[in-house]
């Protein structure tokens, strides 16, 4: 009887062990496939979160990856919107700003009449950033112009002072020249009077 139990147990063990392993491996595959597919839908949200948290460099990398690997045109265009907003946020030169605007125009053209589902907050933050940068540049430009005007005004005052000093020196030279001529004339008269007649 005990032998029968042992035999049955072995038979069940050899039958169910491969079945159990197959079941476990298939459930792991399902779990792996779900885990693999999930980032494709979460990547947009992750990139947006990076953007909102101020990690623009990593958000840019994330949007570039989504754009390069997107399977559907809608996902690709959605990534292009995020990419353009992030480029605008990071733009410090006019060429970088032009590139971000060009990508926004491309996104808009690809979108067509499809309703706006992208996060408006990204675009608003990017536009605010560019507005602040432009105001900062304008302020710096005005300050530089004021400084240049002040330097020019100071230089003009110095030139004017130097000109009046030169005029004064020229007048003094003329006076001295006249005095020398007068002294020479007096000396000549004195010399004439000393000559024996």
C-alpha positions in Angstrom: 0.0 0.0 0.0 2.8 2.3 0.9 4.5 1.3 -2.3 1.3 2.3 -4.3 1.3 5.7 -2.6 4.9 6.2 -3.5 4.3 5.1 -7.0 1.3 7.4 -7.4 3.2 10.3 -5.9 6.0 9.8 -8.3 3.7 9.5 -11.2 1.9 12.7 -10.2 5.2 14.4 -9.6 6.6 13.5 -13.0 3.3 14.5 -14.7 2.6 17.7 -12.8 6.1 19.1 -12.5 6.5 19.8 -16.2 3.0 21.1 -16.3 3.7 23.3 -13.3 6.9 24.6 -14.8 5.1 25.3 -18.1 2.4 27.1 -16.2 4.9 29.2 -14.3 6.9 30.1 -17.3 3.8 31.1 -19.3 2.6 33.3 -16.5 6.1 34.9 -16.2 6.0 35.5 -20.0 2.6 37.1 -19.6 3.9 39.2 -16.7 7.0 40.1 -18.7 5.0 41.0 -21.8 2.7 43.2 -19.6 5.7 44.8 -18.0 7.3 45.3 -21.4 4.1 46.9 -22.9 3.4 49.1 -20.0 6.3 51.5 -20.5 5.0 52.4 -24.0 1.9 53.9 -22.5 3.6 55.2 -19.4 6.5 56.8 -21.2 4.5 59.8 -22.3 3.3 60.4 -18.7 6.9 59.8 -17.4 8.3 62.3 -19.9 5.6 64.8 -18.9 6.4 64.3 -15.2 10.1 64.9 -15.9 9.2 68.1 -17.7 6.9 69.4 -15.0 9.5 68.5 -12.3 12.0 70.7 -14.2 14.2 67.8 -15.4 14.2 69.1 -19.0 17.3 67.4 -20.2 16.0 63.9 -19.3 12.5 64.9 -20.5 14.1 65.8 -23.9 15.9 62.4 -24.0 12.6 60.6 -23.1 10.6 62.4 -25.8 13.3 61.8 -28.4 13.2 58.1 -27.5 9.4 58.0 -27.7 9.5 59.8 -31.1 12.1 57.4 -32.5 10.4 54.2 -31.3 6.6 55.1 -31.6 4.7 52.6 -33.5 1.6 54.7 -34.3 1.5 58.1 -36.0 -0.6 59.5 -33.1 2.0 58.4 -30.5 4.8 59.8 -32.7 3.0 63.2 -33.1 2.2 63.3 -29.4 5.9 62.8 -28.7 6.7 65.5 -31.2 4.6 68.0 -29.2 6.4 67.1 -26.0 9.8 67.3 -27.8 9.0 70.7 -29.2 7.8 72.1 -25.9 11.0 70.7 -24.2 13.2 72.2 -26.9 11.5 75.5 -26.4 12.0 75.3 -22.7 15.7 74.6 -23.2 16.2 77.1 -26.1 18.9 79.7 -25.4 19.7 80.7 -29.0 17.5 81.9 -31.8 18.4 78.7 -33.8 17.2 76.5 -31.0 14.0 78.5 -30.7 13.4 78.3 -34.4 13.9 74.5 -34.3 11.3 74.1 -31.5 8.8 76.3 -33.3 9.4 74.3 -36.5 8.6 71.1 -34.6 5.4 72.7 -33.2 4.3 73.6 -36.7 5.1 70.1 -37.9 3.1 68.7 -34.9 0.2 71.0 -35.8 0.3 70.0 -39.4 0.3 66.3 -38.5 -2.5 66.8 -36.0 -4.9 68.2 -38.6 -8.4 68.5 -37.2 -7.9 65.9 -34.4 -8.9 67.4 -31.0 -6.2 68.8 -28.8 -5.4 66.1 -26.2 -1.8 67.1 -25.4 -0.9 68.7 -22.1 -1.3 72.5 -22.6 0.6 73.2 -19.5 3.9 72.1 -21.2 3.4 74.7 -24.0 2.4 77.4 -21.5 5.5 76.8 -19.3 7.7 76.9 -22.4 6.2 80.1 -23.7 6.5 81.7 -20.2 10.2 80.6 -20.1 10.9 82.2 -23.5 9.0 85.3 -22.4 11.2 85.6 -19.3 14.3 85.1 -21.3 13.3 87.8 -23.9 12.5 90.2 -21.0 15.8 89.4 -19.4 17.7 89.9 -22.7 15.8 93.2 -23.3 16.7 94.4 -19.8 20.3 93.5 -20.2 20.3 95.3 -23.6 18.8 98.4 -22.1 21.3 98.4 -19.3 24.2 97.9 -21.8 22.9 100.8 -23.9 22.6 103.0 -20.8 26.1 102.1 -19.8 27.4 102.9 -23.3 25.5 106.2 -23.4 26.9 107.1 -20.0 30.5 106.2 -21.2 30.0 108.3 -24.3 28.6 111.2 -22.3 31.6 111.0 -20.0 34.0 110.8 -22.9 32.3 113.8 -24.5 32.7 115.8 -21.2 36.4 114.9 -21.1 36.9 115.8 -24.8 35.1 119.1 -24.1 37.3 119.8 -21.0 40.5 118.9 -23.0 39.3 121.2 -25.9 38.8 124.1 -23.5 42.2 123.3 -21.8 43.9 123.3 -25.2 42.1 126.6 -26.1 43.3 128.1 -22.8 46.9 126.9 -23.5 46.8 128.3 -27.0 45.6 131.7 -25.5 48.4 131.6 -23.0 50.9 130.7 -25.7 49.7 133.7 -27.7 50.0 136.0 -24.7 53.5 134.7 -24.0 54.4 135.2 -27.7 53.1 138.7 -27.5 55.0 139.4 -24.3 58.2 137.9 -25.9 57.7 140.2 -28.9 57.2 143.2 -26.6 60.3 142.3 -24.6 62.3 141.9 -27.8 61.1 145.3 -29.0 62.1 146.8 -25.7 65.4 145.1 -25.8 66.0 146.4 -29.3 65.2 149.9 -28.2 67.5 149.6 -25.3 70.3 148.3 -27.5 69.8 151.2 -29.9 70.0 153.7 -27.1 73.3 152.2 -25.9 75.0 152.6 -29.2 77.4 155.5 -29.3 76.5 158.2 -31.5 
